Amino acid sequence: MERMLRGKPAGEEAGDARPPRRVTDCGDLPFLIKRDGAWLYKGTPINRKPMVCLFASVLTRDEDGHYLLETPAERGRIEVEDAPFLAVEMQWTGTGRDQSLTFRTNVDQCVTAGPEHKLRIMHDLLTCEPVPYLHIRDGKGRYPIEARINRATYYELVALAEPGMVQGRKMLGVWSGGVFFPLGEENDCRDVEAGPV
């Protein structure tokens, strides 16, 4: 990981014909991804966006749900306060069942919500405020890598909400990729995930 911080690839040099190396487990690495999406290394913010994007490209989760930075040569655990990414912008096309919602993350990855990239809403246990997430990609095992949808983008999402039925309950939600994603019902403090319409 030190080589990656210096801007050099952690794998073999281009044209090197050596067989692949075993992945070295580096244990806990001094990285922290804060709730606001800031990446810190040894407590210092990483201000170079290309460097953040490089690290983001090798981020995964293990079978126990721990976040890892993993290259072909090295891997190590890092700390994440909430979700590792933020969805900071949304574009939409179409309406109703034909609607498509595409989100841009803070590392400039664009993901369209649908069967493989689900939206889910959690609720803060103390305030009942909704906390929306978007599935970005699979980790290892059952733990996904997600982006928390920022407040401004969530308000845009809510503006597109329409009524629907999920498991016999009347819900407000949005369509994307042929899937109806419930955003919740009024005065409800339960976690809601996409379900059949």
KARA-V757694 format. One line per field, one symbol per residue. phi: phi as a letter, one per 20 degrees, with the letter a starting at -180 (. if undefined). burial: I if it has 24 or more other ideal C-beta (glycine too) atoms within 12 Angstrom, else O. A space follows every 50 residues. Layout:
BEGIN
phi: ???
burial: ???
END
This chain:
BEGIN
phi: .ffffendfeeffgnfeffgeffeeemeeedcdfgenfddclndfeeegg fffffffdebcefenfececdfdbbafcdcfcefcdedbccccmblfefc ddddefdmedcefrgeceebddcffedmffceccfebfeemeeedcdeef fffffffffefbfadclmdfcdaceammdedfepcgldddfccfbfe
burial: IOOIIOOOOIOOOOOOOOOOOOOOOOOOIOIIIIOOIIIIIOOOOIOOOO OIOIIIIIIIIOOOOIIIIIIOIIIIIIOIOIIIIIIIIIOIOOOOOOII IIIIIIIOIOIIIIOOIIIIIIOOOOOOOIIIIIIIIOIOOOOIIIIIII OOIIOIIIOIIOOIOIOOOOIIIIIIIOIIIIIIIOOOOOOIIIOOO
END
